[in-house]
């Protein structure tokens, strides 16, 4: 789903891939090419790759950690604190990251909970989301009574949830479980 047209209405997010996954090699190679072309030699980067019928497209690359739950997702999956590494490399210090970092088993799904335009009249609690199988982290920042005006962008979310599944085949079912549990109701 094109991200900009879906902001505020559906859950958006990503999931981690094991190092031996075919897409992981493609993404790592695209990242290496991007940082080489830009002349980056150290630091933390956030690269967005879009997989579409035409292939893989670089959406953006920035010299900072990702947003919307990505640093928490990386910390849970690889034990890497992106913000600590970002600050360390910015000050010329060692990032303290093993190469390559060791990954926990499975796939870690990062959900960005939708936050529609309007005043929130009801919203699922973090505790209710943590009760779902596989959920390791849930943060719901939006409260009943909060109001969000239009237009929305991808930084406007109700919160983030991290859910672990054993295989890539289980990702759609994990997404469906969370989508079935999370509700946000708004009034104009």
MIPA-389655 format. One record per residue: residue number from 1; chain; x, y, z of N, C-alpha, C in turn. Coordinates in nm, 3 decimals. Example, Ala and Ser with C-alpha at 12.3 -4.5 7.8 and 13.67 -1.06 7.14 Angstrom:
# residues 2
REC seq mol   neast  nnorth     nup  caeast canorth    caup   ceast  cnorth     cup
REC   1   A   1.319  -0.569   0.780   1.230  -0.450   0.780   1.320  -0.330   0.780
REC   2   A   1.285  -0.225   0.708   1.367  -0.106   0.714   1.290   0.003   0.787
***
This chain:
# residues 188
REC seq mol   neast  nnorth     nup  caeast canorth    caup   ceast  cnorth     cup
REC   1   A   0.085  -0.119   0.000   0.000   0.000   0.000   0.088   0.124   0.000
REC   2   A   0.065   0.217  -0.092   0.142   0.342  -0.087   0.124   0.409   0.048
REC   3   A   0.234   0.442   0.113   0.231   0.490   0.251   0.152   0.619   0.265
REC   4   A   0.176   0.717   0.182   0.113   0.848   0.202  -0.038   0.843   0.194
REC   5   A  -0.094   0.758   0.110  -0.239   0.748   0.098  -0.303   0.672   0.212
REC   6   A  -0.223   0.600   0.291  -0.278   0.516   0.397  -0.253   0.571   0.537
REC   7   A  -0.178   0.680   0.549  -0.143   0.735   0.680  -0.269   0.767   0.758
REC   8   A  -0.271   0.720   0.883  -0.382   0.748   0.973  -0.494   0.648   0.968
REC   9   A  -0.499   0.565   0.865  -0.612   0.474   0.848  -0.577   0.328   0.872
REC  10   A  -0.456   0.285   0.840  -0.417   0.145   0.856  -0.285   0.136   0.931
REC  11   A  -0.256   0.016   0.983  -0.126  -0.006   1.046  -0.020  -0.014   0.937
REC  12   A   0.089   0.056   0.961   0.204   0.049   0.872   0.319  -0.009   0.953
REC  13   A   0.422  -0.055   0.887   0.536  -0.106   0.961   0.629  -0.188   0.876
REC  14   A   0.707  -0.270   0.945   0.808  -0.351   0.879   0.839  -0.471   0.966
REC  15   A   0.918  -0.564   0.913   0.966  -0.675   0.995   1.109  -0.708   0.956
REC  16   A   1.181  -0.763   1.052   1.321  -0.794   1.032   1.336  -0.921   0.948
REC  17   A   1.449  -0.930   0.880   1.482  -1.048   0.800   1.610  -1.109   0.852
REC  18   A   1.621  -1.243   0.850   1.747  -1.305   0.890   1.855  -1.275   0.785
REC  19   A   1.983  -1.279   0.824   2.090  -1.244   0.730   2.094  -1.331   0.605
REC  20   A   2.043  -1.453   0.612   2.049  -1.541   0.494   1.927  -1.526   0.402
REC  21   A   1.837  -1.434   0.432   1.719  -1.410   0.348   1.763  -1.341   0.218
REC  22   A   1.711  -1.384   0.102   1.753  -1.321  -0.024   1.733  -1.170  -0.028
REC  23   A   1.623  -1.119   0.030   1.600  -0.974   0.031   1.702  -0.902   0.120
REC  24   A   1.749  -0.967   0.226   1.846  -0.903   0.316   1.975  -0.871   0.242
REC  25   A   2.020  -0.960   0.157   2.143  -0.935   0.079   2.123  -0.819  -0.018
REC  26   A   2.008  -0.816  -0.083   1.979  -0.707  -0.178   1.977  -0.573  -0.105
REC  27   A   1.910  -0.567   0.009   1.900  -0.443   0.086   2.039  -0.401   0.136
REC  28   A   2.117  -0.497   0.186   2.253  -0.465   0.234   2.339  -0.411   0.120
REC  29   A   2.327  -0.470   0.002   2.404  -0.422  -0.114   2.360  -0.282  -0.156
REC  30   A   2.229  -0.257  -0.157   2.179  -0.123  -0.192   2.227  -0.020  -0.089
REC  31   A   2.228  -0.057   0.039   2.278   0.033   0.142   2.425   0.063   0.119
REC  32   A   2.504  -0.038   0.094   2.648  -0.019   0.071   2.671   0.073  -0.049
REC  33   A   2.595   0.054  -0.156   2.609   0.140  -0.273   2.571   0.285  -0.240
REC  34   A   2.463   0.302  -0.165   2.417   0.438  -0.131   2.519   0.511  -0.045
REC  35   A   2.572   0.445   0.059   2.668   0.515   0.145   2.799   0.540   0.071
REC  36   A   2.836   0.452  -0.020   2.958   0.474  -0.099   2.941   0.594  -0.192
REC  37   A   2.829   0.600  -0.262   2.803   0.712  -0.354   2.800   0.844  -0.279
REC  38   A   2.744   0.843  -0.158   2.735   0.967  -0.079   2.864   0.999  -0.004
REC  39   A   2.959   0.906  -0.003   3.086   0.930   0.065   3.079   0.919   0.216
REC  40   A   2.982   0.846   0.267   2.970   0.830   0.412   3.068   0.724   0.459
REC  41   A   3.143   0.754   0.565   3.243   0.657   0.612   3.213   0.603   0.751
REC  42   A   3.134   0.673   0.829   3.093   0.622   0.960   2.965   0.692   1.003
REC  43   A   2.902   0.637   1.105   2.778   0.695   1.154   2.663   0.599   1.141
REC  44   A   2.545   0.647   1.171   2.422   0.569   1.164   2.341   0.621   1.047
REC  45   A   2.291   0.531   0.966   2.205   0.571   0.855   2.070   0.503   0.865
REC  46   A   1.972   0.565   0.805   1.837   0.511   0.796   1.805   0.507   0.647
REC  47   A   1.797   0.385   0.593   1.770   0.367   0.451   1.634   0.302   0.436
REC  48   A   1.550   0.360   0.352   1.420   0.302   0.323   1.423   0.242   0.184
REC  49   A   1.391   0.113   0.178   1.385   0.040   0.051   1.240  -0.001   0.029
REC  50   A   1.190   0.024  -0.088   1.055  -0.016  -0.124   1.063  -0.130  -0.224
REC  51   A   0.996  -0.241  -0.194   0.991  -0.355  -0.285   0.859  -0.346  -0.361
REC  52   A   0.869  -0.340  -0.491   0.749  -0.326  -0.573   0.761  -0.416  -0.697
REC  53   A   0.660  -0.422  -0.779   0.668  -0.508  -0.897   0.786  -0.476  -0.990
REC  54   A   0.834  -0.352  -0.990   0.948  -0.315  -1.075   1.081  -0.351  -1.012
REC  55   A   1.081  -0.395  -0.888   1.206  -0.429  -0.819   1.218  -0.353  -0.689
REC  56   A   1.341  -0.322  -0.653   1.371  -0.253  -0.527   1.406  -0.108  -0.556
REC  57   A   1.345  -0.018  -0.481   1.369   0.125  -0.499   1.417   0.185  -0.368
REC  58   A   1.518   0.271  -0.376   1.563   0.343  -0.258   1.470   0.462  -0.241
REC  59   A   1.400   0.466  -0.127   1.307   0.575  -0.099   1.380   0.696  -0.045
REC  60   A   1.470   0.672   0.052   1.549   0.780   0.110   1.661   0.719   0.192
REC  61   A   1.763   0.799   0.215   1.866   0.764   0.311   1.897   0.891   0.389
REC  62   A   1.908   0.875   0.521   1.939   0.988   0.607   2.048   0.947   0.705
REC  63   A   2.117   1.044   0.758   2.224   1.019   0.855   2.171   1.034   0.996
REC  64   A   2.081   0.941   1.032   2.020   0.939   1.165   1.951   0.804   1.181
REC  65   A   1.915   0.769   1.305   1.834   0.649   1.324   1.695   0.667   1.262
REC  66   A   1.632   0.557   1.229   1.495   0.561   1.179   1.399   0.606   1.288
REC  67   A   1.277   0.630   1.251   1.176   0.672   1.347   1.068   0.566   1.365
REC  68   A   0.960   0.604   1.430   0.840   0.521   1.445   0.867   0.378   1.488
REC  69   A   0.942   0.361   1.594   0.962   0.228   1.650   1.081   0.151   1.595
REC  70   A   1.145   0.201   1.489   1.258   0.128   1.431   1.373   0.114   1.531
REC  71   A   1.415   0.218   1.603   1.524   0.197   1.700   1.490   0.092   1.806
REC  72   A   1.365   0.092   1.853   1.323  -0.008   1.952   1.324  -0.148   1.889
REC  73   A   1.280  -0.158   1.764   1.279  -0.285   1.692   1.422  -0.340   1.678
REC  74   A   1.516  -0.255   1.642   1.656  -0.297   1.625   1.716  -0.337   1.760
REC  75   A   1.682  -0.263   1.866   1.733  -0.297   1.999   1.682  -0.434   2.043
REC  76   A   1.553  -0.461   2.020   1.495  -0.590   2.059   1.551  -0.705   1.976
REC  77   A   1.573  -0.683   1.847   1.616  -0.791   1.758   1.767  -0.814   1.761
REC  78   A   1.845  -0.706   1.768   1.991  -0.720   1.754   2.070  -0.674   1.877
REC  79   A   2.003  -0.614   1.974   2.073  -0.564   2.091   2.154  -0.438   2.063
REC  80   A   2.122  -0.369   1.956   2.194  -0.247   1.917   2.108  -0.125   1.952
REC  81   A   2.168  -0.032   2.025   2.101   0.093   2.060   2.142   0.197   1.956
REC  82   A   2.054   0.219   1.858   2.086   0.312   1.748   2.117   0.452   1.798
REC  83   A   2.042   0.501   1.896   2.065   0.638   1.943   2.199   0.650   2.014
REC  84   A   2.237   0.550   2.093   2.368   0.552   2.158   2.478   0.547   2.054
REC  85   A   2.461   0.462   1.953   2.560   0.451   1.846   2.567   0.580   1.765
REC  86   A   2.454   0.641   1.741   2.449   0.768   1.667   2.528   0.876   1.742
REC  87   A   2.502   0.888   1.873   2.574   0.988   1.952   2.723   0.956   1.960
REC  88   A   2.757   0.829   1.979   2.899   0.790   1.989   2.974   0.823   1.861
REC  89   A   2.919   0.785   1.746   2.990   0.812   1.620   2.993   0.961   1.589
REC  90   A   2.889   1.034   1.630   2.888   1.180   1.609   2.999   1.248   1.688
REC  91   A   3.039   1.187   1.800   3.146   1.244   1.884   3.281   1.178   1.856
REC  92   A   3.288   1.098   1.749   3.415   1.035   1.713   3.451   0.915   1.799
REC  93   A   3.354   0.861   1.871   3.379   0.746   1.957   3.336   0.618   1.886
REC  94   A   3.381   0.504   1.939   3.344   0.375   1.884   3.196   0.347   1.912
REC  95   A   3.126   0.296   1.812   2.983   0.267   1.828   2.957   0.147   1.917
REC  96   A   3.058   0.062   1.937   3.044  -0.053   2.025   2.951  -0.160   1.973
REC  97   A   2.948  -0.180   1.842   2.859  -0.279   1.781   2.942  -0.394   1.725
REC  98   A   2.905  -0.516   1.761   2.971  -0.633   1.703   2.938  -0.639   1.554
REC  99   A   3.032  -0.687   1.474   3.009  -0.694   1.330   3.014  -0.839   1.286
REC 100   A   2.909  -0.897   1.234   2.774  -0.841   1.238   2.710  -0.863   1.375
REC 101   A   2.612  -0.781   1.410   2.546  -0.803   1.539   2.468  -0.934   1.535
REC 102   A   2.456  -0.998   1.648   2.382  -1.124   1.652   2.233  -1.097   1.664
REC 103   A   2.156  -1.168   1.584   2.012  -1.149   1.583   1.944  -1.255   1.668
REC 104   A   1.834  -1.214   1.731   1.749  -1.312   1.799   1.675  -1.391   1.692
REC 105   A   1.630  -1.512   1.725   1.558  -1.592   1.624   1.424  -1.530   1.589
REC 106   A   1.376  -1.563   1.470   1.245  -1.518   1.425   1.248  -1.381   1.361
REC 107   A   1.130  -1.333   1.335   1.110  -1.202   1.271   1.041  -1.112   1.372
REC 108   A   1.087  -0.990   1.382   1.026  -0.894   1.473   0.950  -0.791   1.390
REC 109   A   0.817  -0.790   1.408   0.730  -0.700   1.332   0.717  -0.569   1.411
REC 110   A   0.735  -0.458   1.343   0.718  -0.325   1.401   0.590  -0.266   1.343
REC 111   A   0.490  -0.247   1.428   0.363  -0.188   1.385   0.359  -0.042   1.426
REC 112   A   0.320   0.044   1.334   0.289   0.182   1.367   0.137   0.190   1.371
REC 113   A   0.082   0.211   1.490  -0.062   0.211   1.507  -0.124   0.334   1.442
REC 114   A  -0.234   0.316   1.369  -0.294   0.430   1.299  -0.351   0.533   1.394
REC 115   A  -0.349   0.657   1.350  -0.401   0.770   1.427  -0.482   0.858   1.333
REC 116   A  -0.613   0.828   1.317  -0.694   0.907   1.225  -0.714   1.051   1.270
REC 117   A  -0.752   1.134   1.177  -0.785   1.273   1.205  -0.910   1.277   1.292
REC 118   A  -0.912   1.364   1.392  -1.029   1.382   1.478  -0.993   1.370   1.624
REC 119   A  -1.094   1.370   1.708  -1.078   1.358   1.853  -1.104   1.213   1.893
REC 120   A  -1.009   1.154   1.965  -1.019   1.013   2.005  -1.128   0.997   2.110
REC 121   A  -1.222   0.904   2.083  -1.328   0.872   2.177  -1.306   0.736   2.244
REC 122   A  -1.226   0.650   2.182  -1.192   0.519   2.239  -1.065   0.468   2.172
REC 123   A  -0.981   0.397   2.251  -0.857   0.342   2.196  -0.815   0.221   2.280
REC 124   A  -0.760   0.121   2.214  -0.712   0.001   2.282  -0.590   0.036   2.367
REC 125   A  -0.583  -0.022   2.485  -0.470   0.006   2.575  -0.347  -0.077   2.538
REC 126   A  -0.231  -0.030   2.582  -0.107  -0.106   2.564  -0.116  -0.241   2.632
REC 127   A  -0.178  -0.247   2.750  -0.192  -0.373   2.823  -0.270  -0.476   2.742
REC 128   A  -0.375  -0.433   2.672  -0.452  -0.525   2.588  -0.369  -0.578   2.472
REC 129   A  -0.283  -0.493   2.417  -0.197  -0.535   2.306  -0.087  -0.629   2.354
REC 130   A  -0.032  -0.602   2.473   0.072  -0.689   2.531   0.019  -0.829   2.561
REC 131   A  -0.111  -0.844   2.574  -0.170  -0.975   2.602  -0.172  -1.066   2.478
REC 132   A  -0.149  -1.012   2.361  -0.146  -1.094   2.239  -0.021  -1.180   2.235
REC 133   A  -0.030  -1.303   2.187   0.088  -1.389   2.174   0.195  -1.324   2.087
REC 134   A   0.319  -1.326   2.134   0.431  -1.274   2.058   0.462  -1.127   2.078
REC 135   A   0.371  -1.051   2.138   0.396  -0.907   2.155   0.499  -0.888   2.266
REC 136   A   0.609  -0.819   2.231   0.718  -0.793   2.326   0.718  -0.651   2.379
REC 137   A   0.658  -0.561   2.305   0.659  -0.419   2.342   0.533  -0.355   2.286
REC 138   A   0.467  -0.275   2.366   0.351  -0.200   2.319   0.350  -0.064   2.387
REC 139   A   0.339   0.037   2.307   0.332   0.175   2.358   0.218   0.245   2.285
REC 140   A   0.118   0.288   2.360   0.007   0.364   2.304   0.018   0.504   2.363
REC 141   A   0.058   0.599   2.280   0.079   0.736   2.327  -0.046   0.823   2.318
REC 142   A  -0.140   0.782   2.235  -0.263   0.858   2.216  -0.363   0.823   2.326
REC 143   A  -0.431   0.923   2.376  -0.528   0.906   2.484  -0.666   0.955   2.439
REC 144   A  -0.770   0.906   2.504  -0.905   0.956   2.479  -0.904   1.107   2.504
REC 145   A  -0.961   1.181   2.411  -0.965   1.327   2.420  -0.859   1.395   2.335
REC 146   A  -0.753   1.322   2.295  -0.651   1.380   2.207  -0.712   1.411   2.071
REC 147   A  -0.673   1.523   2.014  -0.723   1.565   1.883  -0.607   1.583   1.787
REC 148   A  -0.624   1.529   1.667  -0.524   1.545   1.561  -0.592   1.605   1.440
REC 149   A  -0.542   1.720   1.393  -0.599   1.782   1.274  -0.535   1.725   1.147
REC 150   A  -0.596   1.750   1.034  -0.538   1.715   0.904  -0.442   1.826   0.866
REC 151   A  -0.348   1.806   0.778  -0.316   1.678   0.715  -0.223   1.595   0.804
REC 152   A  -0.224   1.464   0.783  -0.137   1.373   0.856  -0.012   1.343   0.774
REC 153   A   0.094   1.303   0.843   0.211   1.250   0.774   0.251   1.122   0.846
REC 154   A   0.354   1.055   0.797   0.390   0.923   0.851   0.446   0.928   0.993
REC 155   A   0.471   1.047   1.047   0.519   1.055   1.185   0.405   1.058   1.286
REC 156   A   0.280   1.070   1.238   0.165   1.075   1.327   0.112   0.933   1.346
REC 157   A   0.135   0.877   1.465   0.087   0.744   1.498   0.026   0.746   1.637
REC 158   A  -0.056   0.645   1.666  -0.112   0.632   1.800  -0.013   0.564   1.894
REC 159   A   0.085   0.497   1.837   0.186   0.427   1.916   0.254   0.321   1.832
REC 160   A   0.333   0.237   1.898   0.405   0.130   1.828   0.393  -0.001   1.906
REC 161   A   0.397  -0.109   1.831   0.393  -0.244   1.889   0.499  -0.327   1.819
REC 162   A   0.572  -0.408   1.898   0.668  -0.504   1.844   0.618  -0.644   1.874
REC 163   A   0.606  -0.727   1.770   0.557  -0.864   1.784   0.655  -0.959   1.716
REC 164   A   0.690  -1.067   1.785   0.782  -1.167   1.730   0.703  -1.286   1.676
REC 165   A   0.741  -1.330   1.556   0.689  -1.453   1.497   0.807  -1.538   1.456
REC 166   A   0.785  -1.669   1.446   0.895  -1.760   1.417   0.939  -1.760   1.272
REC 167   A   0.845  -1.742   1.179   0.881  -1.750   1.038   0.813  -1.639   0.959
REC 168   A   0.865  -1.613   0.841   0.808  -1.509   0.756   0.664  -1.544   0.716
REC 169   A   0.635  -1.673   0.704   0.499  -1.716   0.670   0.398  -1.676   0.777
REC 170   A   0.445  -1.653   0.902   0.356  -1.617   1.012   0.331  -1.466   1.022
REC 171   A   0.402  -1.387   0.943   0.386  -1.241   0.951   0.242  -1.199   0.920
REC 172   A   0.179  -1.246   0.811   0.041  -1.202   0.785  -0.056  -1.235   0.898
REC 173   A  -0.041  -1.352   0.960  -0.130  -1.388   1.071  -0.104  -1.299   1.192
REC 174   A   0.023  -1.264   1.218   0.055  -1.172   1.327  -0.005  -1.035   1.304
REC 175   A   0.005  -0.988   1.181  -0.054  -0.859   1.145  -0.206  -0.864   1.166
REC 176   A  -0.267  -0.973   1.122  -0.412  -0.986   1.136  -0.454  -0.991   1.283
REC 177   A  -0.376  -1.061   1.369  -0.409  -1.066   1.512  -0.408  -0.927   1.573
REC 178   A  -0.304  -0.850   1.541  -0.296  -0.717   1.599  -0.404  -0.626   1.542
REC 179   A  -0.426  -0.633   1.411  -0.531  -0.552   1.350  -0.668  -0.585   1.407
REC 180   A  -0.689  -0.712   1.443  -0.815  -0.751   1.502  -0.833  -0.704   1.646
REC 181   A  -0.722  -0.675   1.713  -0.728  -0.632   1.854  -0.730  -0.480   1.868
REC 182   A  -0.654  -0.409   1.781  -0.640  -0.264   1.800  -0.760  -0.189   1.741
REC 183   A  -0.812  -0.099   1.820  -0.922  -0.013   1.776  -0.894   0.130   1.822
REC 184   A  -0.920   0.222   1.733  -0.918   0.364   1.768  -1.042   0.425   1.703
REC 185   A  -1.122   0.492   1.785  -1.242   0.557   1.736  -1.226   0.707   1.753
REC 186   A  -1.269   0.781   1.650  -1.257   0.927   1.656  -1.389   0.993   1.618
REC 187   A  -1.407   1.111   1.670  -1.520   1.197   1.632  -1.460   1.318   1.560
REC 188   A  -1.533   1.373   1.464  -1.479   1.490   1.392  -1.455   1.609   1.485
***
